[in-house]
Amino acid sequence: MINKSALAALGLVLVVGACASNDSVQQAQSSADAAKAQAQAAQSAANQAMQAAQQANQAAQAANQSAQTAAAKADKADQDVQALSQKVDQAFQKSLRKSGSSS
């Protein structure tokens, strides 16, 4: 037969074990909550970084488009200058021939 003090001791061990298990569960839950909060903060930071990267990419695309437009205008201006230079040369050559033939 088991005496009352042995049953009381066994009951005490079970209660202490249950309390320890409950504390462990609460600590684990607290750790999980803290980890979740950190993960949410990291996700928020990642979202902000992605948004900034997208804005930078859009700005880079706009700058690239502006550079291409400027290059096209510069090419057109160069062609116009070359054409004008040819006309000036032709006019100069024509005036030289006229002045040479009238001498």
PyMOL commands that place a pseudoatom at each C-alpha (Angstrom):
pseudoatom trace, name=CA, resn=MET, resi=1, chain=A, elem=C, hetatm=0, pos=[0.000, 0.000, 0.000]
pseudoatom trace, name=CA, resn=ILE, resi=2, chain=A, elem=C, hetatm=0, pos=[1.215, 3.490, -0.829]
pseudoatom trace, name=CA, resn=ASN, resi=3, chain=A, elem=C, hetatm=0, pos=[1.222, 5.825, 2.098]
pseudoatom trace, name=CA, resn=LYS, resi=4, chain=A, elem=C, hetatm=0, pos=[-0.215, 9.327, 2.053]
pseudoatom trace, name=CA, resn=SER, resi=5, chain=A, elem=C, hetatm=0, pos=[3.154, 11.080, 2.222]
pseudoatom trace, name=CA, resn=ALA, resi=6, chain=A, elem=C, hetatm=0, pos=[4.367, 9.216, -0.843]
pseudoatom trace, name=CA, resn=LEU, resi=7, chain=A, elem=C, hetatm=0, pos=[1.213, 10.219, -2.723]
pseudoatom trace, name=CA, resn=ALA, resi=8, chain=A, elem=C, hetatm=0, pos=[1.632, 13.802, -1.565]
pseudoatom trace, name=CA, resn=ALA, resi=9, chain=A, elem=C, hetatm=0, pos=[5.272, 13.806, -2.728]
pseudoatom trace, name=CA, resn=LEU, resi=10, chain=A, elem=C, hetatm=0, pos=[4.256, 12.353, -6.087]
pseudoatom trace, name=CA, resn=GLY, resi=11, chain=A, elem=C, hetatm=0, pos=[1.530, 14.975, -6.427]
pseudoatom trace, name=CA, resn=LEU, resi=12, chain=A, elem=C, hetatm=0, pos=[4.012, 17.723, -5.594]
pseudoatom trace, name=CA, resn=VAL, resi=13, chain=A, elem=C, hetatm=0, pos=[6.415, 16.463, -8.263]
pseudoatom trace, name=CA, resn=LEU, resi=14, chain=A, elem=C, hetatm=0, pos=[3.603, 16.446, -10.829]
pseudoatom trace, name=CA, resn=VAL, resi=15, chain=A, elem=C, hetatm=0, pos=[2.513, 19.985, -9.900]
pseudoatom trace, name=CA, resn=VAL, resi=16, chain=A, elem=C, hetatm=0, pos=[6.083, 21.316, -10.038]
pseudoatom trace, name=CA, resn=GLY, resi=17, chain=A, elem=C, hetatm=0, pos=[6.596, 19.541, -13.371]
pseudoatom trace, name=CA, resn=ALA, resi=18, chain=A, elem=C, hetatm=0, pos=[3.387, 21.003, -14.751]
pseudoatom trace, name=CA, resn=CYS, resi=19, chain=A, elem=C, hetatm=0, pos=[4.408, 24.498, -13.622]
pseudoatom trace, name=CA, resn=ALA, resi=20, chain=A, elem=C, hetatm=0, pos=[7.817, 24.087, -15.219]
pseudoatom trace, name=CA, resn=SER, resi=21, chain=A, elem=C, hetatm=0, pos=[6.192, 22.881, -18.438]
pseudoatom trace, name=CA, resn=ASN, resi=22, chain=A, elem=C, hetatm=0, pos=[3.761, 25.807, -18.378]
pseudoatom trace, name=CA, resn=ASP, resi=23, chain=A, elem=C, hetatm=0, pos=[6.665, 28.262, -17.897]
pseudoatom trace, name=CA, resn=SER, resi=24, chain=A, elem=C, hetatm=0, pos=[8.510, 26.626, -20.790]
pseudoatom trace, name=CA, resn=VAL, resi=25, chain=A, elem=C, hetatm=0, pos=[5.452, 26.946, -23.000]
pseudoatom trace, name=CA, resn=GLN, resi=26, chain=A, elem=C, hetatm=0, pos=[5.042, 30.609, -22.063]
pseudoatom trace, name=CA, resn=GLN, resi=27, chain=A, elem=C, hetatm=0, pos=[8.731, 31.297, -22.736]
pseudoatom trace, name=CA, resn=ALA, resi=28, chain=A, elem=C, hetatm=0, pos=[8.482, 29.531, -26.071]
pseudoatom trace, name=CA, resn=GLN, resi=29, chain=A, elem=C, hetatm=0, pos=[5.375, 31.567, -26.939]
pseudoatom trace, name=CA, resn=SER, resi=30, chain=A, elem=C, hetatm=0, pos=[7.145, 34.790, -25.946]
pseudoatom trace, name=CA, resn=SER, resi=31, chain=A, elem=C, hetatm=0, pos=[10.135, 33.840, -28.095]
pseudoatom trace, name=CA, resn=ALA, resi=32, chain=A, elem=C, hetatm=0, pos=[7.833, 33.009, -30.997]
pseudoatom trace, name=CA, resn=ASP, resi=33, chain=A, elem=C, hetatm=0, pos=[6.017, 36.332, -30.607]
pseudoatom trace, name=CA, resn=ALA, resi=34, chain=A, elem=C, hetatm=0, pos=[9.332, 38.218, -30.551]
pseudoatom trace, name=CA, resn=ALA, resi=35, chain=A, elem=C, hetatm=0, pos=[10.535, 36.328, -33.627]
pseudoatom trace, name=CA, resn=LYS, resi=36, chain=A, elem=C, hetatm=0, pos=[7.268, 37.114, -35.416]
pseudoatom trace, name=CA, resn=ALA, resi=37, chain=A, elem=C, hetatm=0, pos=[7.627, 40.812, -34.586]
pseudoatom trace, name=CA, resn=GLN, resi=38, chain=A, elem=C, hetatm=0, pos=[11.200, 40.811, -35.898]
pseudoatom trace, name=CA, resn=ALA, resi=39, chain=A, elem=C, hetatm=0, pos=[10.116, 38.997, -39.048]
pseudoatom trace, name=CA, resn=GLN, resi=40, chain=A, elem=C, hetatm=0, pos=[7.362, 41.544, -39.619]
pseudoatom trace, name=CA, resn=ALA, resi=41, chain=A, elem=C, hetatm=0, pos=[9.816, 44.407, -39.130]
pseudoatom trace, name=CA, resn=ALA, resi=42, chain=A, elem=C, hetatm=0, pos=[12.234, 42.756, -41.564]
pseudoatom trace, name=CA, resn=GLN, resi=43, chain=A, elem=C, hetatm=0, pos=[9.424, 42.266, -44.089]
pseudoatom trace, name=CA, resn=SER, resi=44, chain=A, elem=C, hetatm=0, pos=[8.463, 45.918, -43.757]
pseudoatom trace, name=CA, resn=ALA, resi=45, chain=A, elem=C, hetatm=0, pos=[12.073, 47.004, -44.284]
pseudoatom trace, name=CA, resn=ALA, resi=46, chain=A, elem=C, hetatm=0, pos=[12.363, 44.683, -47.285]
pseudoatom trace, name=CA, resn=ASN, resi=47, chain=A, elem=C, hetatm=0, pos=[9.168, 46.128, -48.766]
pseudoatom trace, name=CA, resn=GLN, resi=48, chain=A, elem=C, hetatm=0, pos=[10.480, 49.659, -48.334]
pseudoatom trace, name=CA, resn=ALA, resi=49, chain=A, elem=C, hetatm=0, pos=[13.798, 48.692, -49.906]
pseudoatom trace, name=CA, resn=MET, resi=50, chain=A, elem=C, hetatm=0, pos=[12.008, 47.090, -52.843]
pseudoatom trace, name=CA, resn=GLN, resi=51, chain=A, elem=C, hetatm=0, pos=[9.889, 50.194, -53.322]
pseudoatom trace, name=CA, resn=ALA, resi=52, chain=A, elem=C, hetatm=0, pos=[13.008, 52.390, -53.256]
pseudoatom trace, name=CA, resn=ALA, resi=53, chain=A, elem=C, hetatm=0, pos=[14.695, 50.074, -55.756]
pseudoatom trace, name=CA, resn=GLN, resi=54, chain=A, elem=C, hetatm=0, pos=[11.688, 50.260, -58.065]
pseudoatom trace, name=CA, resn=GLN, resi=55, chain=A, elem=C, hetatm=0, pos=[11.704, 54.058, -57.875]
pseudoatom trace, name=CA, resn=ALA, resi=56, chain=A, elem=C, hetatm=0, pos=[15.440, 54.105, -58.598]
pseudoatom trace, name=CA, resn=ASN, resi=57, chain=A, elem=C, hetatm=0, pos=[14.890, 51.792, -61.556]
pseudoatom trace, name=CA, resn=GLN, resi=58, chain=A, elem=C, hetatm=0, pos=[12.158, 54.066, -62.909]
pseudoatom trace, name=CA, resn=ALA, resi=59, chain=A, elem=C, hetatm=0, pos=[14.441, 57.075, -62.524]
pseudoatom trace, name=CA, resn=ALA, resi=60, chain=A, elem=C, hetatm=0, pos=[17.236, 55.211, -64.298]
pseudoatom trace, name=CA, resn=GLN, resi=61, chain=A, elem=C, hetatm=0, pos=[14.893, 54.290, -67.143]
pseudoatom trace, name=CA, resn=ALA, resi=62, chain=A, elem=C, hetatm=0, pos=[13.771, 57.909, -67.461]
pseudoatom trace, name=CA, resn=ALA, resi=63, chain=A, elem=C, hetatm=0, pos=[17.397, 59.078, -67.457]
pseudoatom trace, name=CA, resn=ASN, resi=64, chain=A, elem=C, hetatm=0, pos=[18.262, 56.489, -70.094]
pseudoatom trace, name=CA, resn=GLN, resi=65, chain=A, elem=C, hetatm=0, pos=[15.350, 57.651, -72.250]
pseudoatom trace, name=CA, resn=SER, resi=66, chain=A, elem=C, hetatm=0, pos=[16.474, 61.264, -71.868]
pseudoatom trace, name=CA, resn=ALA, resi=67, chain=A, elem=C, hetatm=0, pos=[20.022, 60.294, -72.816]
pseudoatom trace, name=CA, resn=GLN, resi=68, chain=A, elem=C, hetatm=0, pos=[18.790, 58.456, -75.907]
pseudoatom trace, name=CA, resn=THR, resi=69, chain=A, elem=C, hetatm=0, pos=[16.674, 61.464, -76.907]
pseudoatom trace, name=CA, resn=ALA, resi=70, chain=A, elem=C, hetatm=0, pos=[19.635, 63.785, -76.393]
pseudoatom trace, name=CA, resn=ALA, resi=71, chain=A, elem=C, hetatm=0, pos=[21.883, 61.486, -78.449]
pseudoatom trace, name=CA, resn=ALA, resi=72, chain=A, elem=C, hetatm=0, pos=[19.333, 61.411, -81.264]
pseudoatom trace, name=CA, resn=LYS, resi=73, chain=A, elem=C, hetatm=0, pos=[19.104, 65.223, -81.225]
pseudoatom trace, name=CA, resn=ALA, resi=74, chain=A, elem=C, hetatm=0, pos=[22.893, 65.491, -81.232]
pseudoatom trace, name=CA, resn=ASP, resi=75, chain=A, elem=C, hetatm=0, pos=[23.085, 63.122, -84.211]
pseudoatom trace, name=CA, resn=LYS, resi=76, chain=A, elem=C, hetatm=0, pos=[20.470, 65.210, -86.051]
pseudoatom trace, name=CA, resn=ALA, resi=77, chain=A, elem=C, hetatm=0, pos=[22.328, 68.422, -85.240]
pseudoatom trace, name=CA, resn=ASP, resi=78, chain=A, elem=C, hetatm=0, pos=[25.580, 66.857, -86.478]
pseudoatom trace, name=CA, resn=GLN, resi=79, chain=A, elem=C, hetatm=0, pos=[23.881, 65.842, -89.734]
pseudoatom trace, name=CA, resn=ASP, resi=80, chain=A, elem=C, hetatm=0, pos=[22.478, 69.367, -90.102]
pseudoatom trace, name=CA, resn=VAL, resi=81, chain=A, elem=C, hetatm=0, pos=[25.917, 70.902, -89.496]
pseudoatom trace, name=CA, resn=GLN, resi=82, chain=A, elem=C, hetatm=0, pos=[27.512, 68.568, -92.042]
pseudoatom trace, name=CA, resn=ALA, resi=83, chain=A, elem=C, hetatm=0, pos=[24.845, 69.396, -94.608]
pseudoatom trace, name=CA, resn=LEU, resi=84, chain=A, elem=C, hetatm=0, pos=[25.285, 73.119, -93.998]
pseudoatom trace, name=CA, resn=SER, resi=85, chain=A, elem=C, hetatm=0, pos=[29.049, 72.747, -94.206]
pseudoatom trace, name=CA, resn=GLN, resi=86, chain=A, elem=C, hetatm=0, pos=[28.697, 71.036, -97.578]
pseudoatom trace, name=CA, resn=LYS, resi=87, chain=A, elem=C, hetatm=0, pos=[26.446, 73.837, -98.812]
pseudoatom trace, name=CA, resn=VAL, resi=88, chain=A, elem=C, hetatm=0, pos=[28.945, 76.446, -97.644]
pseudoatom trace, name=CA, resn=ASP, resi=89, chain=A, elem=C, hetatm=0, pos=[31.775, 74.558, -99.349]
pseudoatom trace, name=CA, resn=GLN, resi=90, chain=A, elem=C, hetatm=0, pos=[29.736, 74.267, -102.554]
pseudoatom trace, name=CA, resn=ALA, resi=91, chain=A, elem=C, hetatm=0, pos=[28.884, 77.975, -102.457]
pseudoatom trace, name=CA, resn=PHE, resi=92, chain=A, elem=C, hetatm=0, pos=[32.535, 78.840, -101.815]
pseudoatom trace, name=CA, resn=GLN, resi=93, chain=A, elem=C, hetatm=0, pos=[33.706, 76.618, -104.684]
pseudoatom trace, name=CA, resn=LYS, resi=94, chain=A, elem=C, hetatm=0, pos=[31.072, 78.162, -106.951]
pseudoatom trace, name=CA, resn=SER, resi=95, chain=A, elem=C, hetatm=0, pos=[32.172, 81.663, -106.029]
pseudoatom trace, name=CA, resn=LEU, resi=96, chain=A, elem=C, hetatm=0, pos=[35.810, 80.700, -106.661]
pseudoatom trace, name=CA, resn=ARG, resi=97, chain=A, elem=C, hetatm=0, pos=[34.919, 79.387, -110.124]
pseudoatom trace, name=CA, resn=LYS, resi=98, chain=A, elem=C, hetatm=0, pos=[32.999, 82.582, -110.902]
pseudoatom trace, name=CA, resn=SER, resi=99, chain=A, elem=C, hetatm=0, pos=[35.810, 84.807, -109.736]
pseudoatom trace, name=CA, resn=GLY, resi=100, chain=A, elem=C, hetatm=0, pos=[38.354, 82.681, -111.601]
pseudoatom trace, name=CA, resn=SER, resi=101, chain=A, elem=C, hetatm=0, pos=[36.403, 82.711, -114.831]
pseudoatom trace, name=CA, resn=SER, resi=102, chain=A, elem=C, hetatm=0, pos=[35.731, 86.454, -114.695]
pseudoatom trace, name=CA, resn=SER, resi=103, chain=A, elem=C, hetatm=0, pos=[39.438, 87.332, -114.295]
for i in range(1, 103): cmd.bond("trace and resi %d" % i, "trace and resi %d" % (i + 1))
show_as sticks, trace
zoom trace
